[in-house]
Amino acid sequence: MVFIFNVNFPERRFVKQALQSFFGMGPNTCSRVMARFHLHDTARVGELGQSQILELNAALDGMKIENDLRRQVLQDIQRLRDTGTYRGRRHAMGLPVRGQNTRNQIKTATKQNRVERKL
């Protein structure tokens, strides 16, 4: 088992999948980080050396991912609510925020609006 950013990953897991499991690390960001450390797409976590793991942890520590990013998203939504913008009011009511129709399709859009962002 290898620790990357305080998360325990099995050695057979791909590095790309391990990085993308963090909140805020999509395919593009993950590819940039892997290219920076000269890792190929099929590299496994067990193949990384101790120095590579330390450098990777240092790089991830400097990025805004996981709890820092979640907190920022919540603060942005709260700022929209406090200023009374249209988007803020839609967030507060649990309605679609990005212009979706509210007739038949409201269930899907409402579910998307409620995902882990309610205060």
Secondary structure, DSSP 8 states (H G I E B T S, - for coil): -EEETTEEE-TTSBHHHHHHTSTT--HHHHHHHHHHTT--TT-BGGG--HHHHHHHHHHHHHS--THHHHHHHHHHHHHHHHHT-HHHHHHHHT--SSS--SSSTHHHHHHHHHTTT--
